[in-house]
Amino acid sequence: MGIPVKICGIRRAVDLECALDNGAAFIGFNFYPPSPRSLSFSEWKELARTMDPAVPSVAVTVDADDRRLDGVLAAGSVDYIQLHGGETPERAREVRRRTGKRIIKALAVSDAGDVARHEAWLESADMILFDARPPKTPGAIPGGNGLSFDWRLLAGRNIGLPWLLAGGLDADNIERAAALTGAPMLDASSRIESAPGIKDHDRMKRLLTRARSLVRGETRQLGEAPHDSH
């Protein structure tokens, strides 16, 4: 069956259609205004009408307050809320209790200590997403930067929850990424775009086709892993 892929940062109906037609397992919609992929509530309302209810949808948020979460849910239905900021486990439990939605917690990774932080989330998240730590530049957004971390940091890890690997993934590197990490799921965004928020359909199709040929959860040694590749 290959490795399921979450296509994240969808802004346009044509991109959503392409992702659904080519087998995306999850669709991520961004609600963090500083991001070029962010949706307004009215834009989300229109996209939500064309979403396939059989494919789980994910609201990507960064330190969102209750009012913002309420706005997202009022405009369209989602299955997961992704917390991609400095949220605490207590906040995650509150969001899950208040909304009734499953929680994906994104963790920024640059070393083994960052990976180990997942242990604090075993009771408050339903999935973990490991992403590259953002660049140390003014205005850098938490995700969608096209950066990878050292995938060997995840090799042989028992995470204890379903998890996704994110960070600079495309059709040319997902085999290596999956082999080194044993990732059960993958998340792709910036490397399948022609411009921020504009998905390149050929790149998206290539990635999804390639993912279907991979073996889920299998760790193999393939040499050196990338460091902050763009």
ABEGO torsion letter per residue (X at the ends): XEBBBBBBGBABAAAAAAAAAAGBABBBBBABAABAABBBAAAAAAAAAABBAABBBBBBBBGBBAAAAAAAAAABBBABBBBABABBAAAAAAAAAAAGBBBBBBBBBABAAAAAAAAAAAAABABBBBBBBBBBBBGBBABGAGBBBBAAAABGBBAGBBBBBBGGBBAAAAAAAAAAAGBABBBBBAAABABBGBBBAAAAAAAAAAAAABBBGBBBBAEBBBBGBX
